[in-house]
Amino acid sequence: MHSFYSHVKIGDNVYRERNGVDYEDLEPGMVFQHRPGRTVYQSENALHCMQTLNQAAIHFDEIYASRTEFGKPLVVTTLSLGIVIAMTTKTFGRVAANLGMTDIRMLSPVFGGDTLYSESEVLDKRPSKSRPGNGLVTVKTRGTNQHGTVFCEFTRTFLVYLRGHEPYDDAAY
């Protein structure tokens, strides 16, 4: 049976879509550019403020924000980070659990109307000592905007299923 990274053959001329690179395929030094990009809008930024009770005027008050050095509202950090992390799930979709993020740095502002992109470099991997069938992977992820400006970076470690140890069988799922 022939399979592709993105699809598994489950029958004659029948392929099932899947997410994620297997643990065994990841190697330190690999860089993944996560696509598609994602445009963030000021309306969802204001909604994010309401949902999270963020009351910082710089995110939703256009008059206030126009008088700052930025001249317009900033997208909330947690929203832009959340988008960047979510963009990685197509590549790292076989993750069993996120274990932690470190060295989170916000390097430039994000504004409504910016299109965000994400890329991750594999820094390290090793089999889990406490969870057979899983491995630990550490990546450094960078978020960029439509101009190529890096606006954030962070290091993240997550637990990934080893091939054949997922909670479902690719042929049946």
N, C-alpha and C positions, 0 to 999 in steps of 0.2 A: 504494500500500500504506500503510495506516495503522499507525503504531507508537505505543506508550505509552512513558513513561520506563522503566517496569519490564519491558516486553515488546516484542519485535519481531515483526511479522507475517511469517511465512515461507510462508504458504499460505492457501487459503480457510478462514477461521475457525480458523486454527492460529497460535498465538503462542508464541514461545520467551522464557522469562524471561532477564533479563540483569542484571548488577550494574553500577552506576556511572553517574555523570553524565559526559557528554563534556566535554573541555577547553573546547570552544567555548561551552558553556552556563554555565560558571563565571565569575563576576564578583566583583571585590572588594566587600566589604560584605554578600555573601550569607551567611546563617546557616543551617546544617543541623542539625536536632535528630535525632540518630541513635537509632532505635528498632528493636527493643524494648529495654527495660532488661534488666539482667542481675543476678540475685541471686548474691552470692558467699557460699560456705559455709565455716565453719571447717574442715571436713574437707578441702576442696580447698586451703585455706591451709596446713594441716599437710602435705599431700601435696606442695605446691609447695616447702615448706621442705626436705623430704627429697630431691626431685628436683634442687634447686639447691644442696644442701649448706649452706643457710642455718641456722646453729646459734644464732641469737639467740632466747633463751628467751621473749622478749616475744611471739613469734608462735605458739608452740605449747604453752607450759607455763602452764596455767590458774592454778595457785597463784602462780607467779612474777608473771604478768600482773595478778592480782588485787591485788597489793601495789604496783602502779605507779599513777601518776596517772590512767591510763585504765581501770583496774579489770577489764580483760579483754584477751584477746589482740588484737593489731593484725594486720590483713591486710598481708602483705609488699608493699612498694612496687612491686616489679617485677610482681607479680600484678595489682594494681589498675590500674597503667599499661597492662599488656598487654591487660586487658579493655577499657579505654577505647579504645585504639588499634584493637583488633579490631572494636569496635562501629562504627567509621568506614568499614569496608571495603565495606559495602553501598552507601554513597554514593560512595566514592572507589575503587570496584572496578576502574576502568580504569587503575590505577596501574601503570607499568612498573617503577619502583624508588623506594624511599624514599632520600632523599639526606641527611637529617639532622634531628635534633631539637635545639632550643635552649631556653633559659629554662624548664627543667623545674622546677616548683615544687609541692611537696606542702604543702597548706594546712590540712588537717585529717585526723584519723585515719579509717581505714576498718576496720569490724569485720565479723566473720562475721555473716551475716543482713542486711547492708545491700544494697539494690538500687541498682545504679550506672546512671547515664545519661551520655550524652556529647553535646556539641554542638561544631560547628566553624564558625568564621567565616573566610571567604576574605579574606586580607589582600592578596595580590598574585598576578599571573600574568604570564607572558611566554613567547613561543616559545623553544625551546631553540636556542642558537647552534651546538651541537656535534652535536645529534641531530635531524635533520629528521624530522618526523612526530611529535614530542613537544613538550610544553610543560612549564614549571616552574610549580607552584602552591605557594603558601605559605599555611598556615592556622594559626589559633590554636584549639586544642582545649581544652575544659574538661570535667572529669568532675565530676558532682554525685551526691549520694545521694538517697534517697527523701524527704528533708526539704528538698531544694533547696540544700543546703550544697555549695559548691564545695570539693572535696577535692584537685584537682590542675588544673594548666594547663601547657601547653607549646606551643611553636611548631614546626611541622614543614613541611619542604619535600619535595615528591615530584615525580617525573616522570610525566606523564600522556600517554597516547596521544591524538593528534588524531583527529578523526572519520575513519574509513576507513583508519587506520594500525594498528589492533589486529593482533595475530598470528593472528587468525581472522576469518572472514567471518561476520557475524551470521546470514546466511541459511543458511550451511552448518554452523555450529558447533552 
